[in-house]
Each structure stands twice: as C-alpha cells, then as structure tokens.
C-alpha cells in the first residue's frame, strides 16, 4: 500500500513508515534477515516483505544482491544514514513529550577509559543541582561517539581524536601519546613487537598499529582487552606494549616511553568536549567548559591551554 498525503501544491507526498526503517536498521546492524526477524518477533519472510515494500516506496534496491552477505548499495547507504537520524528524532520526540520538555533530558557520550572518573564526578555535580533532569550516559569508543554526535544522537560528548574535529562548540587540548611496558626488555628482542590493545575499533589500537606499520616494524597482537584497565594489566604482566594517553599510562605500574629503538613516537591526539551543533543553552556551555577544564588538568602534567572554537 502506498503511504501518501496531500501537499501544499496538491502533489502526492510519500511517507515512509518508521517500522520499515527500524526493520532496515535491524537487518544492517545484525547483518542478517533472520536475526532481524528474531529481534522483532516476526518471520524471515515478513522482514523480506518489509524491505521489499521500503524499496518500492523509495524506488530502488537497498541491498546489493551480487555481493555476499548483507551489503548495501550506494542508495542503501544513504537511506540508512537518514533512517538513523529520523528514528533518533522520532524517539526523542516521544521521550520529550512523555517527560514534558526538551530541557529535562541530556544525552552524554564518554569515551571508554578516557578520564571517565573525573568526567562522571563533574556530571554528577551538575545533575545534583538540577532536579527533574534525566541524564543518559553511554561509554563507547571515541570514533563511534563522534560519529553519533554528528547524527544528533548525543547532546554532549567527551572524546579523543587524531584529526581536527569541528562539531558545534568544541573545547580541545593536546593529549600526548606514549608507550607503556613492564620493562624495555619486552621489546628488545628480535621477534615481532608484542602489542596489547583495547577492542577492535579503539583509537589507541589504530594509532599503535599504524605507527608500527609506517615504520616497517613487525608486530604481533598478544592481548585484546575490553578496557584500558585490562590492557595496562596485560602490559604490566609483561605480555606486551600498550599505547595510549601518556598521562593515563603514568598512573599505572608501567615504564612509560615516548619512543624506543623499536617503538617509534606515536602522534599526539586531541582530547575534546563537544556539544551538539546548535545547542547553545548556557548551563550546557558551562558544563562543557567545566568538563574540559577538569579533564585537561587531571594528572601531574601541565596540559596545553584549552582551545575553544565558537559555535557555528
């Protein structure tokens, strides 16, 4: 059935039901029509029918049938990006109307293991002074948080990046990166450099791997952890070398080096506190400024002056 309604000039307007978009996102995220069906409690043919109906409404194939698995076409990629934003706005609207007003909730993203403790203390103090404010906090990798901030999924994000980030009002500071090992002897042998890392998509993992590969140095990942604590514990136990913010490594039982003969210097990154574009509430601007000051000055070092870019 074609979803349509009148427009100001009398032309038919196609409306895309949100249930079809949710099915599409489920298929893409789970990479399976069958698992998407299980998630929504329907049959696999029902999911296929919904995708077919969505493709009919949008006038084109969303999945590349010639590629293995679940692979989006160029049009499919575009539709998925819009679908995520539309569903986020839909859910926010429902949440806001259920609670009363947009000022009553705040969505915050914190980079996993990047000064979470001082950030949480600061947010808790902010929350305590505002009765009725609902705060939702999610900890993810920096790259995921910055991506989702662009989509409007967060109001405020604390993250690190190795590229210049221009999102809304940003407070950034230089974050030196270093290597941490139990002993320099761990990397003085002739075999591949043993590397301990966090997750599959962490900034520290990507930067350490790219630095070694650019230098033509062989490496072997000997430990993949789910947290910074696990990574530094593995390094302290002698399983390999860890790479991350120098200030964080210095707080643990590790020898910290900017570089060694077999460990080239890793480029520094920028820590930052970012507000969603267009979000100019004075209380949130103050929260962002406070978070930046607290995190940038955490530890024994004297950080670079916080740089603030005005809202665009």
N, C-alpha and C positions, 0 to 999 in steps of 0.2 A: 504494500500500500504506500502511495506517495504522500509524504508529510508535506503539507503546503499551507500557506495562508496568504492573505492579501497584503499588498504593499501600497505605499502612498500613491504610486503611479498606476496601480491596477495590475501590475505584473505578478505572476505567481512567485512565491518565495519558498525555497526548500528549507525545511528544518530537520536537523539531524538529531534523532533521539539519543539521549545520553546513555541509555542502556546498550546501544550498539557501540558507542565509543568505549564504554567500560569493557565490553567483550573484546574489542580490538586490543586495548591495552593489556588485558589479561593474556591474550594469545602471544603478544610480543614479549611481555615480561617473563612469562613462563616458557616461552619458546615451544609451545605445544597446544594444539587444538584440544587434545584430550584432557590435559591438565587444566586448561581454562574451563572446560565443561565441568570438571570435578569441582573447581573452585566455586562456580556459580550454581552447582547443583542441577545441571541440565545434561542432556545427552550431547555427544560429539556432533551428530548431525544438526542439532539445534544451533550449536555455535557456528557451524559452517553456513547454515542458513542466514544467521545474523550478519556474518561477514559478507555474504553474497548480497544481502539487502543493502548493507552500507556501501558496497562498491557500486551498486546500481544507483543509489542516491547521489554518490559523488562522481559517477561517470568514469570509472577507470579501475584497473587492477591495483590492489594494495600490496599483494604478495607476489613475488617472482616465482612462478611455477617451475621455471627451468633451473632454479638453484636448489641445492639441498637444504633440508630443514625449513625453518621459518625465516624467510628472508624478505625484507620489504623492498618494494620498488621505490624509485625516487619520489613518486607521488605518495606512496605509503609512508615514507619518512616524514614528509611534510604534514600529512594528516595526523600522524602520531604526535608530532610536536604540538600542533594546535589542539589535539584531543586532550593532552595532559593539561594544558593551560585552561581549556574550557571546563574540564572536570574539577580542577582545583578551584576555579571561580564558583562553580556550581556548589561545591561542598562548603566553601567559605560562606557563601550566601545563606545556605541552610543553617550553618552553625551560628552565624551572626544573628539571624532572625530568631533562632531558638533561644539565644542568650540575651539579646536585647540591642547591643550596639557594637560597631566595629572596634571601639576603644577597649572592649572588655576582654580581648584575647591578643596574645602576642606569640608568634611562631619564631622560635630561635634555633639556629643550627650551630653546633660546636664541632670543630674538627677533632676527631678522635685523638686523644693523648697529646693535645697541643694546649697546655696550660688550662686544662678543664677545671681544676680545683679553684684557682682564683677567679675564673670566669663564673663558675657556679655560685661562689660566695657573693660576688657582686650582683648577680642576677637575683639571688635570694633576698638581698637587702633591698633591691629595687621593688621586688614583689611584695615584701612585708609592708611597705609603705603605701600599697595600693590595694585596698580591699575590693574584692569583686573581680580583679583582673585574673584571667585564666592564662597561664603560661604553658606552652607546649615546647619541650626541648628535645631535639634529636641529635645524636652524635654520629657523624659519618666522616668519610674521607673528605679532605678539602676540595678536591675536584668535583665530587658529587654535590657538595653544598653550594659551591659557586655556580654550578650548572643549574641547580634547582632554584637558586636565588634569582637568576635571570628569568626563570619561568614564573616567578611570583609565588613560589611555594613557601618561602620564608620571609619574615619581616626584618630579621637581623641575623647576620652570620659572622662567626669568628673563624677565620681560615688562614692558611698559608699558601703562597703561590710562587712559582718561579717566573711568572710573567706579570706584566703590568695589568692590573685589574681596575677597570673603571665602571663601577656599578654604584649608582646613587652617591651618597656621601660616604667616602672611604677614609678611614684613618689607617695609615700603614707605617711600618717600621722595618728596618733592616734586621734580618734574623740570620746570623752566621751559622753555617752548617759545618759539621766536623765528623770525624770517625771515632768510634769508641771501641776499645778492645780490652780484654783482661790483661794482655801483655803484648808488646810489639812482636814477640816471638811467634805469635799466632799467624802473622802474615810475612814472616821472614823466610819461610820455606820456599821450595822450588815449584811446588804444585800450584793449582788454581787457588786464588784468594777465596777463603771460606767467607760466605756472606750470610748474615742473619737479617731477615726482613719482616715487615708487617704486611699481611694481606697481599692481594693481587693488584690493587689499584692505588696504593698509597704513594704519596709524593716522595717520601724517603726512599722507597724501593725503586721507583723510576729514576730518581736522580743518581742513586748509587750505581745502578746498572748502566745507565747512560755514560756516567763518568768513566767507569772501568772500560766499557766498550770503546769509547772515543780514544782512550789511551792504548788500546790493544792489549789489555791485561786480561788473562783468563781468570774466570771466577766460577765458583760453584755455590749455589744457594743450599746451605746446610740446615736452615731452620726457617719456617714460615709461621709466624705467630699471628694472633688475632688482636694483640695490643702492644703498645710501647713497652709496658712492664714485662711482657713475655720476651720481647726482642732483646731488651737490655739484660734480662736474666740469662738468656742464652749466650749473649756476648760475655757476660761476667763469668759464666761457666767454661768459657774457652772454646765454644762451638764456632765462633767466627767474629767478624767485624760488623758493627752496627753503624748506620749513618742516619743522623737526624740533627735537629737544632742543637747547637753546641751547649747552650745554657741547660737544656734538659739532660744531656748526657753527663754534664759535670756534676749533677746532683746524685749520680749513682756510682757504684763501686767499679768504675772503669777508668782506664787511661785514655785521655782524650787528645787527639792529634788533628791539626788542620790538614796535615799531609804526612806521608811516609814514602820511602822509596817505591813501594808497590801500591801506594794509595794516593792517587792524585788529589789535589784540592777539589772539593765539590763546590759548585757555585752557591752563593748565598741566596736565600729566598726572602720574601717579604711577608711578615705577618700582617694581618689586617682585620679590622672590624668594618663590616659593610651593612648599610641599610638598603632595604628595597627601594628602587627608584621611585621617586615621588612621595616617599614617606618622610614628612617634614615636621612631625609632632615634636615640640620642644622637649618633652620628657624622654622620648626615644633618642633624640640627638644627644641629650645629656648622658643617657645610659651608654650610648656608643662611645662617647668621649671618655667616660669613666672606665669602661672595659679596656679601651686602648691604653689608657694611662697605667692601669693596674697590670695588664699583661706585659706591656712593653718594659715595665720596670721590675718585673718579677725576676728574682735571681740576684747574683752578685755583680754582674757586669753593668756597665753604663751603656744603655742602648742608644742608637741613633735617635735624634729628635723625631717625634711622631709627625708624619706628614699628612695633612688633611686636604682632601680635594672637595671643593664645594659641590653641592647637589647640582645635578644637571637636569 
